[in-house]
């Protein structure tokens, strides 16, 4: 089985390292703790999520299918297909804005003062690409302990095309370790809306499909069996692929470029 701290997302989310031996995590990652979000922080977080949703509905004609599958309460892990830098924002716009959505972001984003400040306000935390980042794992634990949602991209980086070729074990391990359900979310159209190198998104119709939540088949306490993590990883890949096909079909059926 892959090391559970292996990278499980670049761009907006990273996994948690791939080395079999833990290296010291960069100081940047250790400076961030995931504290409960304050009342003012919740207002900012919710307002930005609502604003993004309204913009997406107007500009991208965003449609969301499967909202009834979202767990009503309790923490859970959100796993998404990663094809564009728009993905994290649009996944957030498809989920209830009253629920705090935490994202793991590559630590280099904190080198930019504005971006780092924005990510902090949205409840994100940094993760190292180069190390087995135990600090990021602790942040995952803290986020879920606060009852928040946690977004991860199991493909490990932004990919291209209609197929999900590989997913890492990191998200399955986190879900199994902390006994939380996994909610697969796929987006069709973001790769066409903002492909790599594009400076401004095109008004492509975008469809989000939310799959059925997956509950880890693990003992209530004690160590997590390796085979359980592997089986959950396989299930995540299967369900994400099915949702991605449905999302891409919905986007294609409605026409690619919206008329403005």
C-alpha positions as CSV (number, residue, x, y, z in Angstrom):
1,X,0.0,0.0,0.0
2,X,1.2,3.5,-0.7
3,X,2.4,5.5,2.3
4,X,-0.7,7.1,3.8
5,X,1.2,10.4,3.8
6,X,1.8,10.3,0.1
7,X,0.9,13.3,-1.9
8,X,-2.8,13.4,-2.7
9,X,-3.2,16.7,-4.4
10,X,-1.1,19.5,-6.0
11,X,-2.4,22.8,-7.1
12,X,-5.1,23.6,-4.5
13,X,-4.6,20.4,-2.5
14,X,-1.6,18.2,-1.9
15,X,-1.3,14.8,-0.3
16,X,0.9,14.2,2.6
17,X,4.2,13.0,1.2
18,X,5.6,9.8,-0.3
19,X,8.8,9.0,1.5
20,X,9.0,5.9,3.5
21,X,11.0,7.9,6.1
22,X,9.7,11.0,7.7
23,X,11.7,14.1,6.9
24,X,11.4,17.3,8.9
25,X,8.5,19.3,7.7
26,X,9.2,22.9,6.6
27,X,8.7,25.5,9.2
28,X,5.9,27.1,7.1
29,X,3.7,24.1,7.6
30,X,4.3,24.0,11.4
31,X,3.2,27.6,11.9
32,X,-0.4,26.9,11.0
33,X,-2.9,25.3,13.3
34,X,-6.5,24.7,12.3
35,X,-8.5,26.4,15.1
36,X,-12.2,26.6,15.2
37,X,-13.4,29.4,12.9
38,X,-14.6,32.5,14.7
39,X,-18.0,34.0,14.1
40,X,-16.5,36.8,11.9
41,X,-14.5,34.2,10.1
42,X,-17.6,32.2,9.4
43,X,-19.4,35.3,8.0
44,X,-16.4,35.9,5.6
45,X,-16.2,32.3,4.6
46,X,-19.9,31.9,3.9
47,X,-20.1,35.3,2.1
48,X,-17.3,34.4,-0.2
49,X,-18.7,30.9,-0.9
50,X,-22.1,32.4,-1.7
51,X,-20.6,35.1,-4.0
52,X,-18.6,32.4,-5.9
53,X,-21.7,30.4,-6.3
54,X,-23.7,33.3,-7.7
55,X,-20.9,34.2,-10.1
56,X,-20.6,30.6,-11.2
57,X,-24.3,30.3,-11.8
58,X,-24.3,33.4,-14.0
59,X,-21.1,33.0,-15.9
60,X,-20.8,29.2,-16.2
61,X,-24.5,28.4,-16.0
62,X,-23.4,26.1,-13.2
63,X,-25.7,23.1,-12.4
64,X,-25.4,20.9,-9.4
65,X,-26.8,17.3,-9.3
66,X,-27.1,15.1,-6.3
67,X,-27.4,17.7,-3.5
68,X,-29.7,15.4,-1.6
69,X,-26.7,13.0,-1.2
70,X,-24.8,15.5,1.0
71,X,-24.6,14.3,4.6
72,X,-26.7,16.7,6.7
73,X,-24.3,16.9,9.7
74,X,-21.0,15.8,11.0
75,X,-17.6,16.1,9.4
76,X,-16.8,14.3,6.1
77,X,-14.1,14.2,3.4
78,X,-14.8,15.6,0.0
79,X,-12.9,14.1,-2.9
80,X,-12.9,15.7,-6.3
81,X,-11.7,15.2,-9.8
82,X,-8.9,17.8,-10.6
83,X,-8.8,19.2,-14.1
84,X,-8.5,23.0,-13.5
85,X,-7.6,25.6,-11.0
86,X,-11.4,26.4,-10.8
87,X,-12.2,23.0,-9.2
88,X,-11.8,23.9,-5.5
89,X,-13.8,27.0,-5.9
90,X,-16.6,25.3,-7.8
91,X,-16.8,22.3,-5.5
92,X,-17.1,24.8,-2.6
93,X,-20.0,26.5,-4.4
94,X,-21.8,23.2,-4.8
95,X,-21.8,22.4,-1.1
96,X,-23.8,24.1,1.7
97,X,-22.1,27.5,2.4
98,X,-23.0,27.2,6.1
99,X,-20.6,24.2,6.4
100,X,-16.9,25.2,6.7
101,X,-14.9,23.7,3.9
102,X,-11.2,23.3,4.6
103,X,-8.6,22.9,1.8
104,X,-5.0,21.7,1.9
105,X,-3.0,24.1,-0.3
106,X,0.6,23.9,-1.5
107,X,2.8,25.8,0.8
108,X,4.3,28.0,-1.9
109,X,1.0,29.9,-2.1
110,X,1.8,31.4,1.3
111,X,4.8,33.2,-0.3
112,X,2.2,35.6,-1.8
113,X,0.9,37.8,0.9
114,X,-2.6,38.4,-0.6
115,X,-3.1,34.7,-1.5
116,X,-1.8,33.5,1.8
117,X,-4.1,35.9,3.7
118,X,-7.1,34.8,1.6
119,X,-6.4,31.1,2.1
120,X,-6.1,31.7,5.9
121,X,-9.5,33.5,6.0
122,X,-11.0,30.6,4.0
123,X,-9.7,28.1,6.6
124,X,-7.0,26.5,4.3
125,X,-3.7,25.2,5.5
126,X,-0.4,24.5,3.8
127,X,1.2,21.2,3.0
128,X,4.7,20.4,1.8
129,X,5.2,18.7,-1.6
130,X,8.6,17.4,-0.6
131,X,8.2,15.9,2.8
132,X,6.0,13.5,4.7
133,X,4.1,16.4,6.3
134,X,3.0,15.3,9.7
135,X,1.9,18.9,10.4
136,X,-0.6,18.8,7.5
137,X,-1.9,15.5,8.9
138,X,-2.5,17.1,12.2
139,X,-4.4,19.9,10.5
140,X,-6.6,17.3,8.8
141,X,-7.4,15.8,12.2
142,X,-8.1,19.2,13.7
143,X,-10.4,20.2,10.8
144,X,-12.5,17.0,11.1
145,X,-12.5,17.3,14.9
146,X,-14.1,20.7,14.6
147,X,-16.9,19.2,12.5
148,X,-15.7,20.8,9.3
149,X,-15.5,19.4,5.8
150,X,-12.1,18.6,4.2
151,X,-11.4,18.7,0.5
152,X,-8.8,16.5,-1.1
153,X,-7.9,15.6,-4.7
154,X,-7.0,11.9,-4.8
155,X,-5.4,12.0,-8.3
156,X,-2.5,13.7,-6.7
157,X,-2.3,16.7,-9.1
158,X,-4.2,18.4,-11.9
159,X,-4.7,16.0,-14.7
160,X,-6.2,16.1,-18.2
161,X,-8.8,14.0,-20.1
162,X,-11.9,12.0,-19.3
163,X,-10.3,9.1,-17.4
164,X,-9.1,8.8,-13.9
165,X,-6.0,6.6,-14.2
166,X,-4.7,6.5,-10.7
167,X,-5.7,7.7,-7.2
168,X,-3.6,7.8,-4.1
169,X,-4.3,6.1,-0.8
170,X,-4.0,9.4,1.2
171,X,-7.7,10.4,1.2
172,X,-8.9,6.8,1.9
173,X,-6.4,6.6,4.8
174,X,-7.6,9.9,6.3
175,X,-11.2,8.9,6.0
176,X,-10.5,5.5,7.6
177,X,-8.3,6.8,10.3
178,X,-10.9,9.3,11.5
179,X,-13.9,7.3,10.6
180,X,-15.6,9.9,8.4
181,X,-17.6,9.3,5.2
182,X,-16.2,10.2,1.8
183,X,-18.3,12.3,-0.6
184,X,-17.2,12.0,-4.3
185,X,-17.7,15.2,-6.3
186,X,-17.0,15.5,-10.1
187,X,-17.1,18.5,-12.3
188,X,-17.5,18.6,-16.1
189,X,-16.3,21.5,-18.1
190,X,-13.6,23.1,-16.0
191,X,-10.8,21.9,-18.1
192,X,-12.4,23.6,-21.1
193,X,-13.2,26.7,-19.1
194,X,-9.7,27.3,-17.7
195,X,-7.1,24.9,-19.1
196,X,-3.4,25.2,-18.1
197,X,-1.9,28.4,-19.2
198,X,-5.2,30.3,-19.7
199,X,-5.3,33.6,-18.0
200,X,-9.1,34.1,-17.9
201,X,-11.9,31.5,-17.8
202,X,-14.2,31.0,-20.8
203,X,-18.0,30.9,-20.3
204,X,-18.2,27.1,-20.6
205,X,-21.3,25.4,-19.1
206,X,-20.1,23.5,-16.0
207,X,-21.9,20.6,-14.3
208,X,-21.2,19.2,-10.8
209,X,-22.3,15.7,-9.9
210,X,-22.3,14.6,-6.3
211,X,-22.1,10.9,-5.7
212,X,-23.3,8.7,-2.9
213,X,-21.3,9.1,0.3
214,X,-18.9,6.2,1.0
215,X,-18.5,4.9,4.6
216,X,-15.2,3.3,5.4
217,X,-15.5,-0.4,6.3
218,X,-13.2,-0.3,9.3
219,X,-13.4,-1.2,13.0
220,X,-14.8,1.6,15.2
221,X,-11.5,1.7,17.2
222,X,-7.9,0.6,16.8
223,X,-5.6,0.3,13.8
224,X,-6.9,0.7,10.3
225,X,-6.3,-2.5,8.2
226,X,-4.3,-1.9,5.1
227,X,-6.7,-3.8,2.9
228,X,-9.6,-1.5,4.1
229,X,-7.7,1.5,2.8
230,X,-6.9,-0.2,-0.5
231,X,-10.5,-1.2,-1.0
232,X,-11.7,2.3,-0.1
233,X,-9.3,3.8,-2.6
234,X,-10.6,1.5,-5.3
235,X,-14.2,2.5,-4.5
236,X,-13.3,6.2,-4.5
237,X,-11.8,5.8,-8.0
238,X,-14.8,3.9,-9.3
239,X,-17.4,6.3,-7.9
240,X,-15.4,9.4,-9.0
241,X,-15.1,8.0,-12.5
242,X,-18.9,7.3,-12.7
243,X,-19.7,10.8,-11.4
244,X,-17.2,12.4,-13.8
245,X,-18.8,10.7,-16.8
246,X,-22.2,11.9,-15.7
247,X,-20.9,15.4,-15.1
248,X,-19.1,15.5,-18.5
249,X,-22.3,14.2,-20.2
250,X,-24.4,16.9,-18.5
251,X,-22.1,19.6,-19.6
252,X,-21.9,18.3,-23.2
253,X,-25.7,17.8,-23.4
254,X,-26.3,21.5,-22.5
255,X,-23.7,22.8,-25.0
256,X,-20.2,23.8,-24.2
257,X,-20.0,27.6,-24.4
258,X,-22.8,29.6,-22.9
259,X,-24.2,32.5,-24.8
260,X,-23.7,35.9,-23.3
